[in-house]
């Protein structure tokens, strides 16, 4: 644990300093983890709240170093500031620093044991550590405190998704999308559930709607683009008919062009997505397959 400056002794005890230098390799270690950090935090005004709000804005812009700095400034002014403590935990989780995230959420729960957001953050850490039962216990506890908390419901949907219960995940995400259609992160979760169920058209519909929302977090938009590419490639599988190259190869090529464009946009976002290189390879391999089945006329 690295000593930090400008925070109280209580906060310093639990919150290590994060190394966000390019050489530190702070990208999340697996793709589902980033879904835990897509839901934003609320805030109100005053000095600590001002810094917490700046942290939230930096987090949504995927400027993790700035987000950490602003959240720690808020904690320096109010060591029990729930939004800042939880926000710092999500930033550490985004950076792949699970132990640091656990410390921040532990301090968050210590500050307010009845905060659904603190419990949800602790559940996210438990899930990342491979403890789904503990994650679900914490989320169910949070749900008893606020049965309509969107973040808690979204995290439960993610647990369902990770556990392979596509029906439950789809049901939860669908309810969230109907309730808050402007939240791109909920459409991302629903699209992932639809993609895993091989309902590609429905997945693409949710992705397009998510990309059309205003002011979605930078990481959410990048993940929507990556998921769009995955859905397009999956949808083209076995669509090329060697006996009807004129009627099938061209259509599949157009879809693959769209997938490649989505990958390019995701790369341009500057957000590190662990699976993006795999998706890019899938697009290339599918192009090769189209060429093998339907060679261009000489």
C-alpha positions in Angstrom: 0.0 0.0 0.0 1.5 3.3 -1.1 1.2 6.3 1.2 -1.1 9.1 -0.1 -1.1 12.8 0.6 -3.9 15.2 1.2 -6.4 12.6 2.8 -7.3 11.8 6.3 -5.6 9.1 8.3 -8.7 7.0 8.1 -8.9 7.3 4.3 -5.2 6.8 3.9 -5.5 3.5 5.8 -7.8 2.0 3.2 -7.0 3.8 -0.1 -3.6 3.2 -1.8 -2.3 5.5 -4.4 -2.9 4.2 -7.9 -0.1 4.0 -10.5 -1.6 5.1 -13.8 1.6 5.5 -15.8 1.6 3.9 -19.3 4.0 1.3 -18.1 1.9 0.2 -15.2 -0.5 -2.0 -17.3 -3.6 -1.1 -15.5 -6.1 -2.4 -18.0 -8.9 -4.6 -16.5 -8.0 -8.3 -16.6 -11.2 -9.6 -18.1 -13.9 -8.0 -20.2 -17.0 -8.6 -18.0 -15.3 -6.6 -15.2 -15.8 -3.3 -17.1 -19.6 -3.8 -17.0 -19.5 -3.3 -13.3 -18.3 0.2 -13.6 -20.7 1.6 -16.1 -23.3 3.1 -13.8 -22.7 6.7 -12.7 -22.9 8.2 -9.2 -25.2 10.9 -7.9 -23.9 14.1 -6.2 -25.0 17.3 -4.5 -23.3 20.6 -4.0 -20.6 21.9 -1.5 -16.8 21.7 -1.4 -16.4 17.9 -1.2 -19.3 17.4 -3.5 -17.6 19.8 -6.0 -14.5 17.6 -6.2 -16.6 14.5 -6.3 -18.5 15.8 -9.2 -15.3 16.6 -11.0 -14.1 13.0 -10.3 -17.3 11.6 -11.8 -16.9 13.8 -14.9 -13.3 12.6 -15.3 -14.3 9.0 -14.7 -17.0 9.2 -17.5 -14.3 10.7 -19.8 -12.1 7.7 -18.8 -9.4 10.0 -17.4 -8.7 7.7 -14.5 -5.8 9.6 -13.1 -7.8 12.8 -12.9 -10.8 11.0 -11.5 -8.6 9.5 -8.7 -7.2 12.9 -7.9 -10.6 14.6 -7.7 -12.1 11.9 -5.6 -9.2 11.9 -3.2 -9.5 15.7 -2.9 -13.2 15.2 -1.9 -12.2 12.6 0.7 -9.6 15.0 2.0 -12.3 17.4 2.8 -14.8 14.8 4.0 -13.4 11.3 4.8 -16.9 9.9 4.9 -18.0 11.3 1.6 -20.0 8.3 0.1 -20.0 9.4 -3.5 -16.2 10.0 -3.5 -15.4 6.8 -1.7 -17.5 4.7 -4.0 -16.3 6.6 -7.1 -12.7 6.0 -6.1 -13.5 2.3 -5.7 -15.0 2.1 -9.2 -11.9 3.9 -10.6 -9.6 1.4 -9.0 -11.8 -1.4 -10.3 -11.6 0.1 -13.8 -7.8 0.2 -13.5 -7.7 -3.5 -12.6 -6.5 -2.7 -9.0 -8.9 -5.0 -7.1 -7.3 -4.7 -3.7 -7.3 -0.9 -3.9 -11.0 -1.0 -4.9 -11.8 -3.4 -2.0 -10.1 -0.9 0.4 -12.1 2.0 -1.0 -15.4 0.2 -0.8 -14.6 -1.1 2.7 -14.1 2.5 3.8 -17.4 3.4 2.0 -19.3 0.7 4.0 -17.6 1.8 7.2 -18.9 5.3 6.5 -22.4 4.1 5.8 -23.3 0.4 6.1 -26.8 1.1 4.6 -25.5 2.6 1.4 -26.6 0.5 -1.6 -23.8 1.9 -3.7 -21.1 0.9 -1.1 -22.6 -2.6 -0.9 -22.8 -2.8 -4.7 -19.2 -1.8 -5.0 -18.2 -4.5 -2.5 -20.2 -7.0 -4.5 -18.4 -6.0 -7.7 -15.0 -6.7 -5.9 -16.3 -10.1 -4.7 -17.4 -11.0 -8.3 -14.0 -10.0 -9.7 -12.4 -12.2 -7.1 -14.5 -15.2 -8.2 -16.9 -15.1 -5.3 -20.3 -14.9 -7.0 -22.3 -16.1 -3.9 -20.8 -13.4 -1.7 -21.5 -10.8 -4.5 -25.1 -11.9 -4.7 -25.5 -11.8 -0.9 -24.3 -8.2 -0.8 -26.5 -7.2 -3.7 -29.6 -8.8 -2.1 -28.7 -6.9 1.1 -28.5 -3.7 -0.9 -31.8 -4.5 -2.6 -33.5 -4.7 0.8 -32.4 -1.2 1.4 -33.5 0.2 -1.9 -35.6 -2.2 -4.1 -35.5 0.2 -7.0 -31.8 1.0 -7.1 -30.8 0.9 -10.8 -27.2 0.1 -10.1 -28.0 -2.8 -7.8 -30.5 -4.2 -10.3 -27.9 -3.8 -13.1 -25.3 -5.6 -11.0 -27.7 -8.5 -10.3 -28.3 -8.7 -14.1 -24.6 -8.9 -14.6 -24.2 -11.7 -12.1 -27.0 -13.6 -13.9 -25.2 -13.0 -17.2 -21.9 -14.2 -15.8 -23.6 -17.3 -14.4 -25.2 -18.2 -17.7 -28.8 -17.3 -16.7 -29.6 -15.4 -19.9 -33.3 -15.4 -19.2 -33.0 -13.7 -15.8 -30.3 -11.3 -17.1 -32.5 -10.3 -20.1 -35.5 -9.8 -17.9 -33.6 -7.5 -15.5 -31.9 -5.5 -18.3 -35.2 -5.2 -20.2 -36.9 -3.7 -17.1 -34.0 -1.2 -16.7 -34.1 -0.2 -20.3 -37.8 0.4 -20.2 -37.5 2.4 -17.0 -34.4 4.5 -18.1 -34.1 4.2 -21.9 -31.4 6.9 -22.0 -28.9 4.9 -20.0 -26.6 3.4 -22.6 -25.0 1.0 -20.1 -28.3 -0.8 -19.6 -28.7 -1.2 -23.3 -25.1 -2.6 -23.4 -26.0 -5.2 -20.9 -29.2 -6.2 -22.7 -27.3 -6.3 -26.0 -24.8 -8.7 -24.4 -27.5 -10.9 -23.2 -29.2 -11.0 -26.6 -25.8 -11.6 -28.3 -25.2 -14.6 -26.0 -28.7 -15.9 -26.8 -27.8 -15.6 -30.6 -30.6 -13.0 -31.1 -28.2 -10.9 -33.2 -30.8 -8.5 -34.7 -32.2 -7.7 -31.2 -28.6 -7.1 -29.9 -27.8 -4.8 -32.8 -31.0 -2.8 -32.2 -30.1 -2.2 -28.6 -26.5 -1.3 -29.5 -27.7 1.3 -32.1 -30.1 2.8 -29.6 -27.2 2.9 -27.0 -24.9 4.6 -29.4 -27.6 7.2 -30.2 -27.9 8.3 -26.5 -26.2 11.6 -25.5 -23.4 11.9 -22.9 -22.8 8.2 -22.3 -19.5 7.4 -20.5 -16.6 7.0 -22.9 -16.0 3.4 -21.9 -19.6 2.5 -22.4 -19.6 3.8 -25.9 -16.3 2.0 -26.7 -17.8 -1.3 -25.4 -21.0 -0.7 -27.4 -18.8 -0.4 -30.5 -16.9 -3.6 -29.6 -20.1 -5.5 -29.0 -21.5 -4.2 -32.3 -18.5 -5.7 -34.1 -18.9 -9.0 -32.3 -22.6 -9.1 -33.1 -22.0 -8.3 -36.8 -19.4 -11.0 -37.1 -21.5 -13.6 -35.3 -24.5 -12.7 -37.5 -22.5 -13.4 -40.7 -21.5 -17.0 -39.7 -22.7 -19.5 -42.3 -24.4 -16.8 -44.3 -22.2 -17.2 -47.4 -23.6 -19.8 -49.8 -21.0 -21.0 -52.4 -23.9 -21.8 -54.7 -25.2 -18.3 -54.5 -22.1 -16.1 -54.1 -23.7 -13.2 -55.9 -26.6 -13.1 -53.5 -24.8 -13.8 -50.2 -21.1 -12.8 -50.4 -21.8 -9.1 -51.1 -24.2 -8.8 -48.2 -21.8 -10.4 -45.7 -19.0 -8.2 -46.9 -21.1 -5.1 -46.2 -21.7 -6.4 -42.6 -18.0 -7.1 -42.2 -17.2 -3.6 -43.4 -19.5 -2.3 -40.6 -17.9 -4.5 -38.1 -14.4 -3.3 -39.1 -15.6 0.3 -38.8 -16.9 -0.3 -35.3 -13.6 -1.8 -34.3 -11.8 1.3 -35.7 -14.0 3.6 -33.8 -13.5 1.6 -30.6 -9.8 1.8 -31.1 -10.0 5.6 -31.7 -11.7 6.1 -28.4 -8.5 5.4 -26.6 -10.2 3.1 -24.1 -8.2 -0.1 -23.4 -10.6 -3.0 -24.2 -8.9 -6.4 -23.6 -11.0 -8.3 -26.1 -10.8 -5.8 -29.0 -7.8 -7.4 -30.6 -9.6 -10.8 -30.6 -12.7 -9.1 -32.2 -10.4 -7.6 -34.9 -8.9 -11.0 -35.7 -12.4 -12.5 -36.0 -13.3 -9.9 -38.6 -10.2 -10.7 -40.6 -10.8 -14.4 -40.4 -14.4 -14.0 -41.5 -13.2 -12.0 -44.5 -10.8 -14.8 -45.4 -13.6 -17.3 -45.2 -15.8 -15.3 -47.5 -13.0 -15.1 -50.0 -12.4 -18.9 -49.8 -16.0 -19.7 -50.3 -16.6 -17.1 -53.0 -13.3 -16.2 -54.7 -13.3 -13.0 -56.7 -13.7 -13.6 -60.5 -10.4 -13.3 -62.4 
